[in-house]
């Protein structure tokens, strides 16, 4: 993710204090990843 400008900006941003990361693998073994960046209200 650090090689992607958008992902890198989110990871290094001081605007977020929480992160969620998810992984799903299909029956063929292909992985799908997701990130969610949050700041409590």
N, CA, C and O atoms as a GROMACS GRO file, in nm:
protein
  164
    1UNK      N    1   0.081  -0.120   0.000
    1UNK     CA    2   0.000   0.000   0.000
    1UNK      C    3   0.085   0.126   0.000
    1UNK      O    4   0.040   0.231  -0.046
    2UNK      N    5   0.205   0.118   0.050
    2UNK     CA    6   0.290   0.236   0.057
    2UNK      C    7   0.335   0.282  -0.082
    2UNK      O    8   0.379   0.396  -0.097
    3UNK      N    9   0.326   0.197  -0.183
    3UNK     CA   10   0.362   0.236  -0.320
    3UNK      C   11   0.247   0.304  -0.394
    3UNK      O   12   0.266   0.352  -0.505
    4UNK      N   13   0.130   0.309  -0.334
    4UNK     CA   14   0.014   0.376  -0.393
    4UNK      C   15  -0.001   0.513  -0.327
    4UNK      O   16  -0.020   0.521  -0.206
    5UNK      N   17   0.007   0.621  -0.406
    5UNK     CA   18   0.000   0.755  -0.346
    5UNK      C   19  -0.124   0.777  -0.258
    5UNK      O   20  -0.113   0.835  -0.150
    6UNK      N   21  -0.240   0.732  -0.303
    6UNK     CA   22  -0.362   0.750  -0.223
    6UNK      C   23  -0.359   0.674  -0.093
    6UNK      O   24  -0.393   0.729   0.012
    7UNK      N   25  -0.318   0.547  -0.098
    7UNK     CA   26  -0.309   0.466   0.024
    7UNK      C   27  -0.203   0.523   0.118
    7UNK      O   28  -0.224   0.533   0.239
    8UNK      N   29  -0.089   0.560   0.061
    8UNK     CA   30   0.020   0.615   0.143
    8UNK      C   31  -0.025   0.741   0.216
    8UNK      O   32   0.004   0.758   0.335
    9UNK      N   33  -0.096   0.830   0.146
    9UNK     CA   34  -0.145   0.952   0.209
    9UNK      C   35  -0.237   0.921   0.326
    9UNK      O   36  -0.227   0.984   0.432
   10UNK      N   37  -0.325   0.824   0.310
   10UNK     CA   38  -0.414   0.786   0.419
   10UNK      C   39  -0.338   0.725   0.536
   10UNK      O   40  -0.363   0.760   0.651
   11UNK      N   41  -0.244   0.636   0.508
   11UNK     CA   42  -0.167   0.570   0.613
   11UNK      C   43  -0.088   0.671   0.696
   11UNK      O   44  -0.080   0.660   0.818
   12UNK      N   45  -0.030   0.770   0.629
   12UNK     CA   46   0.055   0.867   0.698
   12UNK      C   47  -0.020   0.989   0.750
   12UNK      O   48   0.037   1.073   0.820
   13UNK      N   49  -0.148   1.000   0.718
   13UNK     CA   50  -0.227   1.115   0.759
   13UNK      C   51  -0.244   1.121   0.910
   13UNK      O   52  -0.265   1.018   0.975
   14UNK      N   53  -0.233   1.239   0.964
   14UNK     CA   54  -0.258   1.260   1.108
   14UNK      C   55  -0.406   1.282   1.135
   14UNK      O   56  -0.446   1.300   1.250
   15UNK      N   57  -0.488   1.281   1.030
   15UNK     CA   58  -0.632   1.303   1.045
   15UNK      C   59  -0.703   1.181   1.102
   15UNK      O   60  -0.812   1.193   1.158
   16UNK      N   61  -0.642   1.065   1.088
   16UNK     CA   62  -0.706   0.940   1.132
   16UNK      C   63  -0.637   0.885   1.256
   16UNK      O   64  -0.514   0.894   1.270
   17UNK      N   65  -0.716   0.829   1.346
   17UNK     CA   66  -0.660   0.769   1.467
   17UNK      C   67  -0.691   0.620   1.476
   17UNK      O   68  -0.639   0.551   1.564
   18UNK      N   69  -0.775   0.570   1.387
   18UNK     CA   70  -0.814   0.429   1.387
   18UNK      C   71  -0.802   0.374   1.246
   18UNK      O   72  -0.819   0.446   1.148
   19UNK      N   73  -0.771   0.245   1.236
   19UNK     CA   74  -0.765   0.178   1.106
   19UNK      C   75  -0.827   0.040   1.118
   19UNK      O   76  -0.813  -0.028   1.220
   20UNK      N   77  -0.896   0.002   1.015
   20UNK     CA   78  -0.948  -0.134   1.003
   20UNK      C   79  -0.893  -0.195   0.876
   20UNK      O   80  -0.887  -0.128   0.773
   21UNK      N   81  -0.854  -0.320   0.882
   21UNK     CA   82  -0.800  -0.390   0.765
   21UNK      C   83  -0.874  -0.522   0.752
   21UNK      O   84  -0.893  -0.593   0.851
   22UNK      N   85  -0.916  -0.553   0.631
   22UNK     CA   86  -0.989  -0.678   0.608
   22UNK      C   87  -0.928  -0.756   0.493
   22UNK      O   88  -0.869  -0.699   0.402
   23UNK      N   89  -0.944  -0.887   0.500
   23UNK     CA   90  -0.895  -0.977   0.396
   23UNK      C   91  -1.001  -1.082   0.370
   23UNK      O   92  -1.056  -1.143   0.462
   24UNK      N   93  -1.030  -1.103   0.242
   24UNK     CA   94  -1.119  -1.212   0.202
   24UNK      C   95  -1.047  -1.290   0.093
   24UNK      O   96  -0.982  -1.232   0.006
   25UNK      N   97  -1.058  -1.421   0.098
   25UNK     CA   98  -0.994  -1.506  -0.001
   25UNK      C   99  -1.103  -1.587  -0.070
   25UNK      O  100  -1.185  -1.650  -0.003
   26UNK      N  101  -1.104  -1.586  -0.204
   26UNK     CA  102  -1.206  -1.663  -0.274
   26UNK      C  103  -1.163  -1.809  -0.288
   26UNK      O  104  -1.054  -1.847  -0.246
   27UNK      N  105  -1.249  -1.890  -0.347
   27UNK     CA  106  -1.222  -2.034  -0.354
   27UNK      C  107  -1.101  -2.068  -0.440
   27UNK      O  108  -1.048  -2.178  -0.432
   28UNK      N  109  -1.057  -1.973  -0.524
   28UNK     CA  110  -0.938  -1.994  -0.607
   28UNK      C  111  -0.811  -1.943  -0.540
   28UNK      O  112  -0.703  -1.950  -0.598
   29UNK      N  113  -0.825  -1.892  -0.419
   29UNK     CA  114  -0.709  -1.844  -0.344
   29UNK      C  115  -0.673  -1.699  -0.371
   29UNK      O  116  -0.570  -1.651  -0.323
   30UNK      N  117  -0.756  -1.629  -0.448
   30UNK     CA  118  -0.730  -1.487  -0.476
   30UNK      C  119  -0.769  -1.405  -0.353
   30UNK      O  120  -0.879  -1.420  -0.300
   31UNK      N  121  -0.678  -1.319  -0.310
   31UNK     CA  122  -0.702  -1.237  -0.191
   31UNK      C  123  -0.754  -1.100  -0.229
   31UNK      O  124  -0.710  -1.040  -0.327
   32UNK      N  125  -0.849  -1.052  -0.151
   32UNK     CA  126  -0.904  -0.917  -0.165
   32UNK      C  127  -0.886  -0.846  -0.032
   32UNK      O  128  -0.936  -0.892   0.071
   33UNK      N  129  -0.815  -0.734  -0.034
   33UNK     CA  130  -0.784  -0.658   0.086
   33UNK      C  131  -0.863  -0.528   0.087
   33UNK      O  132  -0.900  -0.475  -0.018
   34UNK      N  133  -0.889  -0.478   0.204
   34UNK     CA  134  -0.953  -0.347   0.219
   34UNK      C  135  -0.895  -0.275   0.341
   34UNK      O  136  -0.847  -0.338   0.435
   35UNK      N  137  -0.901  -0.144   0.336
   35UNK     CA  138  -0.859  -0.060   0.449
   35UNK      C  139  -0.971   0.039   0.479
   35UNK      O  140  -1.043   0.082   0.389
   36UNK      N  141  -0.985   0.072   0.604
   36UNK     CA  142  -1.080   0.176   0.644
   36UNK      C  143  -1.012   0.263   0.748
   36UNK      O  144  -0.961   0.213   0.849
   37UNK      N  145  -1.010   0.392   0.724
   37UNK     CA  146  -0.946   0.487   0.814
   37UNK      C  147  -1.053   0.571   0.881
   37UNK      O  148  -1.145   0.619   0.815
   38UNK      N  149  -1.040   0.589   1.013
   38UNK     CA  150  -1.145   0.657   1.089
   38UNK      C  151  -1.086   0.749   1.195
   38UNK      O  152  -0.970   0.738   1.234
   39UNK      N  153  -1.171   0.839   1.240
   39UNK     CA  154  -1.142   0.922   1.356
   39UNK      C  155  -1.271   0.927   1.437
   39UNK      O  156  -1.374   0.969   1.385
   40UNK      N  157  -1.268   0.884   1.564
   40UNK     CA  158  -1.390   0.886   1.645
   40UNK      C  159  -1.450   1.027   1.652
   40UNK      O  160  -1.379   1.127   1.652
   41UNK      N  161  -1.581   1.029   1.659
   41UNK     CA  162  -1.651   1.158   1.667
   41UNK      C  163  -1.654   1.208   1.809
   41UNK      O  164  -1.709   1.315   1.836
   0.00000   0.00000   0.00000
